[in-house]
Amino acid sequence: MIVAVHRPTRVLIDEGAIYHNVHAAVASLDAGTDLFAVIKADAYGHGLLRVARIAIAAGASGFCVAVLDEALALRAAGFKQPVLVLGIIDPADAQLAAEQNIAVPVSELSWLQDAAQVLDGQRPLKVHTAVETGMGRIGFTHRADLRAASDYMSAHPDQFTHEGIFTHFATADSPDTQQFDRQVARFKEFVAVLATRPRYVHVANTATSLWHRACDSNLVRFGVGIYGLNPSGHDIPDLPYELEPALSLESALVFCKHVSKGTTVSYGATYTAERDEYIGTVPMGYADGWLRRLQGFHVLVDGHECEMIGRVCMDQFMIRLPHAYPRGTKVVLIGRSGDKQISLQDVADYAGTIHYEVACCLSARVPRVSVNPIS
């Protein structure tokens, strides 16, 4: 996608906030515990390589990504730290992962057997066995199958290193811990069948690291907290340390006009002016990830909350202004203007989703600009 640098819409990434969040998380770790920064999906829209650089400076030991290509991008950029892919890769790519010293998850013995056909044995593939405890996504579902896979790797040490075992909690961000406790118990049952404990035993996502101590794990997969976002939304407001939001979104008016009562705005004529009004146009739309269902929400102009009127278009949306403003006037979509503020959580609440999705939806067409840089 072409990056639209010749318009005023920008995502601003506060590098100092990212550093603070990672450093605070590392400082809270128990002795002997590592932190891997989860930077999948272009670091939740904050920039893969930017966040990787800051996370290492702040004390992270390695990285988690979603797909092999993200791991390869880190290697191509010169990052030597451990990298764990969290999604299942094609066994045909096992040799590539081994050559690049990239760890991968495994959920079935047959995957190992297929991968063994392509591994040359020059460098063992690092494997983290995934365990299904209640997330319903990936992972071994029977302890005997896990033990068989572990034994298979032990019998083929030139091809495989069983580096880790992990699970993922479905409700670590909820004040109700019943499901969480069931998953903890089930995970411990799986670990108990292994003849040898792998180097990494890990269950802690951001929410688990903030509010739970579980399973004698020694690795935290720190994700949404990097970006200064509470993984529970509003459910658990109390945090052990402050998280500083790293992302803001700004644009500017490209047009302002006066309209008469009865004038309709945007597709479907879903908005009709009830009085004479000033209407501004902002160059940001659903192709940029500014969701169509945000009609009726607001942005900030000169400290004023200005309603988004009419349907959000692919590349533009319109707002009702308190009075005329000149072209180029700053518009804050996420961030602060005067004594008013809009957070990613505010946008998510209105859109009926979570702040993760809002951040990830901001498309590559919107330039990312670093502020408060960390060298």
C-alpha positions as CSV (number, residue, x, y, z in Angstrom):
1,M,0.0,0.0,0.0
2,I,1.2,3.5,-0.8
3,V,2.0,5.6,2.3
4,A,0.1,8.9,2.1
5,V,2.8,11.4,3.1
6,H,1.3,14.2,1.2
7,R,-1.7,14.7,3.4
8,P,-1.9,15.8,7.1
9,T,-3.1,12.5,8.6
10,R,-0.4,10.9,10.9
11,V,-0.1,8.2,13.5
12,L,2.3,9.5,16.1
13,I,4.3,6.9,18.1
14,D,5.7,7.9,21.4
15,E,8.9,6.0,21.7
16,G,9.5,7.1,25.3
17,A,6.1,5.6,26.3
18,I,7.0,2.3,24.8
19,Y,10.4,2.3,26.6
20,H,8.7,3.1,29.9
21,N,6.1,0.3,29.5
22,V,8.6,-2.4,28.6
23,H,11.1,-1.2,31.3
24,A,8.4,-1.2,34.0
25,A,7.4,-4.8,33.0
26,V,11.0,-6.0,33.0
27,A,11.5,-4.4,36.4
28,S,8.5,-6.3,37.8
29,L,9.7,-9.8,36.8
30,D,10.7,-12.5,39.2
31,A,14.3,-13.4,39.2
32,G,15.2,-15.8,36.3
33,T,12.2,-14.7,34.2
34,D,12.7,-13.4,30.7
35,L,10.4,-11.0,28.7
36,F,9.7,-11.5,25.0
37,A,8.1,-8.5,23.4
38,V,5.1,-9.4,21.3
39,I,5.4,-7.4,18.1
40,K,3.1,-9.2,15.7
41,A,0.9,-7.4,13.2
42,D,3.5,-4.7,12.7
43,A,3.7,-4.3,16.5
44,Y,-0.1,-3.7,16.8
45,G,0.3,-1.0,14.2
46,H,3.2,0.8,16.0
47,G,5.9,-0.5,13.7
48,L,7.7,-3.8,13.9
49,L,11.3,-2.7,13.7
50,R,10.8,0.5,15.7
51,V,9.2,-1.3,18.6
52,A,11.8,-4.1,18.4
53,R,14.6,-1.6,18.8
54,I,13.0,0.1,21.8
55,A,12.0,-3.1,23.5
56,I,15.6,-4.4,23.5
57,A,16.9,-1.1,24.8
58,A,14.3,-1.3,27.6
59,G,15.4,-4.8,28.7
60,A,13.4,-7.3,26.6
61,S,15.2,-10.6,25.9
62,G,13.5,-11.6,22.7
63,F,10.4,-11.4,20.5
64,C,7.1,-13.1,19.8
65,V,5.5,-12.8,16.3
66,A,2.5,-14.3,14.6
67,V,3.9,-15.5,11.3
68,L,7.3,-16.7,10.0
69,D,7.6,-13.7,7.7
70,E,7.6,-11.3,10.7
71,A,10.4,-13.3,12.3
72,L,12.4,-13.3,9.0
73,A,12.0,-9.5,8.9
74,L,13.6,-9.2,12.3
75,R,16.5,-11.4,11.2
76,A,16.9,-9.4,8.0
77,A,17.1,-6.2,10.1
78,G,20.0,-7.7,12.1
79,F,18.2,-8.7,15.3
80,K,20.0,-11.7,16.9
81,Q,17.7,-12.2,19.9
82,P,15.5,-15.2,20.3
83,V,12.3,-15.1,18.2
84,L,9.3,-17.3,18.7
85,V,6.6,-17.6,16.1
86,L,3.2,-18.1,17.8
87,G,1.3,-19.5,14.9
88,I,1.7,-22.9,13.2
89,I,4.0,-22.7,10.2
90,D,4.1,-25.1,7.2
91,P,6.4,-28.1,8.0
92,A,8.0,-27.4,4.6
93,D,9.4,-24.2,6.1
94,A,11.0,-25.9,9.0
95,Q,14.5,-25.9,7.5
96,L,14.2,-22.1,6.8
97,A,13.2,-21.5,10.5
98,A,16.1,-23.7,11.7
99,E,18.6,-21.9,9.6
100,Q,17.5,-18.5,10.9
101,N,17.4,-19.7,14.5
102,I,13.6,-19.1,14.8
103,A,11.5,-21.1,17.3
104,V,8.1,-22.4,16.2
105,P,5.1,-24.0,17.9
106,V,4.1,-27.6,17.5
107,S,0.7,-29.1,18.3
108,E,0.9,-32.6,16.9
109,L,3.4,-35.4,16.4
110,S,2.7,-35.6,12.6
111,W,4.0,-32.1,12.2
112,L,7.3,-33.1,13.6
113,Q,7.4,-36.2,11.4
114,D,6.7,-34.1,8.3
115,A,9.3,-31.4,9.3
116,A,11.9,-34.2,9.8
117,Q,11.7,-34.9,6.1
118,V,13.1,-31.4,5.2
119,L,15.5,-30.8,8.2
120,D,19.1,-31.4,7.2
121,G,20.3,-31.8,10.8
122,Q,22.9,-29.1,10.6
123,R,21.1,-26.9,13.1
124,P,18.2,-28.3,15.2
125,L,14.8,-26.6,14.9
126,K,13.8,-25.0,18.2
127,V,10.3,-26.2,19.1
128,H,7.8,-24.9,21.7
129,T,5.0,-27.4,22.3
130,A,1.6,-25.7,22.5
131,V,-0.9,-27.1,25.0
132,E,-4.7,-26.7,24.7
133,T,-6.0,-25.9,28.1
134,G,-9.2,-23.9,27.3
135,M,-8.4,-21.4,24.6
136,G,-9.6,-23.7,21.8
137,R,-7.1,-22.5,19.3
138,I,-3.9,-24.7,18.9
139,G,-2.2,-27.2,21.1
140,F,-1.9,-30.8,22.2
141,T,-5.2,-32.0,23.7
142,H,-4.0,-35.3,25.2
143,R,-1.0,-35.7,27.6
144,A,0.0,-39.0,25.9
145,D,0.3,-37.2,22.6
146,L,2.5,-34.5,24.1
147,R,4.7,-37.1,25.7
148,A,5.0,-39.0,22.4
149,A,6.1,-35.7,20.6
150,S,8.6,-35.0,23.4
151,D,10.0,-38.5,23.1
152,Y,10.2,-38.1,19.3
153,M,12.3,-34.9,19.6
154,S,14.6,-36.6,22.2
155,A,15.2,-39.4,19.7
156,H,16.1,-36.9,17.0
157,P,18.4,-34.4,18.7
158,D,20.1,-33.3,15.4
159,Q,16.7,-32.2,14.1
160,F,14.8,-30.8,17.1
161,T,15.4,-29.0,20.4
162,H,12.4,-29.0,22.7
163,E,13.0,-25.4,23.9
164,G,9.6,-24.6,25.4
165,I,6.1,-25.5,26.4
166,F,3.2,-23.0,26.6
167,T,-0.4,-22.3,26.7
168,H,-2.6,-19.3,26.3
169,F,-5.2,-18.1,28.8
170,A,-8.7,-17.1,27.5
171,T,-9.7,-15.1,30.5
172,A,-6.6,-13.7,32.2
173,D,-8.0,-10.2,31.7
174,S,-11.3,-11.0,33.7
175,P,-11.9,-10.5,37.4
176,D,-13.7,-13.9,37.3
177,T,-10.8,-16.5,37.7
178,Q,-12.7,-19.8,37.4
179,Q,-11.8,-20.5,33.8
180,F,-8.2,-19.2,34.4
181,D,-7.8,-21.6,37.4
182,R,-9.0,-24.5,35.3
183,Q,-6.5,-23.7,32.6
184,V,-3.7,-23.5,35.2
185,A,-4.5,-26.9,36.6
186,R,-4.7,-28.5,33.2
187,F,-1.4,-27.0,32.1
188,K,0.4,-28.3,35.2
189,E,-1.0,-31.8,34.3
190,F,0.6,-31.5,30.9
191,V,4.0,-30.3,32.1
192,A,4.1,-33.2,34.6
193,V,4.2,-35.8,31.9
194,L,7.5,-34.5,30.4
195,A,10.6,-36.4,31.3
196,T,12.7,-33.2,31.1
197,R,11.4,-29.6,31.7
198,P,12.2,-27.4,28.7
199,R,14.2,-24.2,29.0
200,Y,11.1,-22.1,28.7
201,V,7.8,-22.8,30.4
202,H,5.4,-19.9,29.6
203,V,1.8,-19.0,30.1
204,A,1.9,-15.3,30.8
205,N,0.5,-12.8,28.3
206,T,0.3,-9.2,29.4
207,A,-2.8,-9.7,31.5
208,T,-1.3,-12.7,33.3
209,S,1.9,-10.8,34.0
210,L,-0.1,-7.9,35.5
211,W,-2.6,-9.8,37.7
212,H,-1.5,-13.4,38.1
213,R,1.3,-15.7,39.2
214,A,0.9,-19.1,37.7
215,C,2.5,-22.4,36.6
216,D,6.1,-21.6,37.8
217,S,6.7,-20.0,34.3
218,N,9.9,-18.3,33.4
219,L,9.0,-16.3,30.3
220,V,6.4,-13.5,29.8
221,R,5.0,-12.8,26.4
222,F,4.4,-9.1,26.9
223,G,2.0,-7.7,24.2
224,V,-0.6,-5.0,24.5
225,G,1.1,-3.6,27.6
226,I,4.0,-2.5,25.4
227,Y,1.7,0.0,23.8
228,G,0.3,1.4,27.0
229,L,-3.1,-0.4,26.8
230,N,-4.9,-2.2,29.7
231,P,-5.7,-5.6,28.3
232,S,-8.9,-5.8,30.3
233,G,-10.3,-2.6,28.9
234,H,-12.4,-1.4,31.9
235,D,-12.8,-4.7,33.7
236,I,-9.7,-4.5,35.9
237,P,-8.7,-0.8,36.3
238,D,-6.0,-1.4,38.9
239,L,-2.5,-1.9,37.5
240,P,0.8,-2.7,39.3
241,Y,2.5,0.0,37.4
242,E,1.5,2.8,35.1
243,L,1.1,2.1,31.4
244,E,1.6,5.1,29.1
245,P,-0.3,5.1,25.8
246,A,2.1,5.2,22.9
247,L,-0.2,6.0,19.9
248,S,-2.0,9.1,18.9
249,L,-3.7,10.0,15.6
250,E,-3.9,13.4,14.1
251,S,-5.0,15.1,10.9
252,A,-6.2,18.6,9.8
253,L,-9.1,20.2,8.1
254,V,-8.8,20.3,4.3
255,F,-12.1,22.1,3.8
256,C,-14.6,24.1,5.9
257,K,-18.0,25.3,4.6
258,H,-21.2,26.9,5.9
259,V,-24.4,25.0,5.2
260,S,-28.0,25.8,5.6
261,K,-30.6,24.0,7.7
262,G,-31.8,20.9,5.8
263,T,-28.5,20.2,4.1
264,T,-27.6,16.5,4.0
265,V,-24.1,15.1,4.4
266,S,-22.3,12.0,3.0
267,Y,-23.5,8.7,1.5
268,G,-27.1,7.7,2.1
269,A,-28.0,11.2,3.3
270,T,-28.0,9.8,6.9
271,Y,-27.3,13.3,8.4
272,T,-29.4,16.4,7.9
273,A,-28.4,19.7,9.4
274,E,-31.0,20.9,11.9
275,R,-29.8,24.5,11.7
276,D,-27.2,26.5,9.8
277,E,-23.8,24.9,10.6
278,Y,-20.1,24.9,9.8
279,I,-18.9,21.5,8.4
280,G,-15.3,20.4,8.2
281,T,-13.8,17.7,6.0
282,V,-11.0,15.5,7.4
283,P,-8.8,13.3,5.1
284,M,-9.1,10.0,6.9
285,G,-11.5,7.1,6.1
286,Y,-12.2,3.4,6.4
287,A,-9.5,2.6,3.9
288,D,-7.2,4.0,6.6
289,G,-8.8,2.0,9.3
290,W,-11.1,4.7,10.6
291,L,-14.1,2.5,10.9
292,R,-17.4,3.2,9.1
293,R,-19.4,2.5,12.2
294,L,-17.7,5.5,14.0
295,Q,-20.4,7.8,12.5
296,G,-21.7,9.8,15.5
297,F,-18.5,9.7,17.4
298,H,-16.4,12.8,17.8
299,V,-12.9,14.2,17.3
300,L,-11.2,17.2,18.9
301,V,-10.7,20.6,17.3
302,D,-9.2,23.4,19.3
303,G,-10.3,21.6,22.5
304,H,-13.9,21.2,21.2
305,E,-15.6,17.8,20.8
306,C,-16.8,17.8,17.2
307,E,-19.3,15.1,16.1
308,M,-18.6,13.0,13.1
309,I,-21.6,13.5,10.9
310,G,-22.8,11.4,8.0
311,R,-21.2,8.1,7.0
312,V,-17.4,7.8,7.1
313,C,-16.2,7.6,3.5
314,M,-13.3,5.5,2.2
315,D,-10.9,8.4,2.4
316,Q,-12.6,11.3,4.2
317,F,-15.2,12.1,6.9
318,M,-17.1,15.2,7.9
319,I,-17.5,16.9,11.3
320,R,-19.7,19.6,12.7
321,L,-17.7,22.6,13.9
322,P,-18.6,25.2,16.5
323,H,-17.6,28.0,14.1
324,A,-15.5,28.4,11.0
325,Y,-11.8,27.3,11.1
326,P,-9.2,27.8,8.4
327,R,-7.9,25.0,6.3
328,G,-5.0,23.3,8.1
329,T,-6.5,23.4,11.5
330,K,-5.3,20.4,13.6
331,V,-7.8,17.6,14.2
332,V,-7.1,15.1,17.0
333,L,-8.7,11.7,16.4
334,I,-6.8,9.9,19.2
335,G,-4.9,12.0,21.8
336,R,-5.3,15.3,23.6
337,S,-6.5,18.8,22.6
338,G,-6.8,21.4,25.3
339,D,-8.3,19.7,28.3
340,K,-10.1,17.0,26.3
341,Q,-8.7,13.6,25.4
342,I,-9.8,10.7,23.2
343,S,-8.2,7.3,23.9
344,L,-8.0,4.1,21.8
345,Q,-10.3,2.7,24.5
346,D,-12.9,5.5,23.9
347,V,-12.8,4.7,20.1
348,A,-13.2,1.0,20.8
349,D,-16.1,1.5,23.2
350,Y,-18.0,3.5,20.7
351,A,-17.3,1.0,17.9
352,G,-18.2,-2.0,20.0
353,T,-14.8,-3.6,19.8
354,I,-11.5,-3.7,21.7
355,H,-8.6,-1.3,21.5
356,Y,-6.4,-4.0,20.0
357,E,-8.5,-4.0,16.9
358,V,-8.6,-0.2,16.5
359,A,-4.8,0.0,16.6
360,C,-4.3,-2.9,14.2
361,C,-6.9,-1.6,11.8
362,L,-5.0,1.6,11.2
363,S,-3.7,0.9,7.7
364,A,-0.2,1.2,6.2
365,R,-1.4,4.2,4.2
366,V,-1.2,6.3,7.3
367,P,2.4,7.3,8.0
368,R,3.9,6.4,11.4
369,V,6.0,9.2,12.8
370,S,8.1,8.8,16.0
371,V,8.0,11.4,18.7
372,N,10.1,11.4,21.9
373,P,12.7,9.2,20.3
374,I,14.8,6.6,22.0
375,S,18.3,6.2,20.5
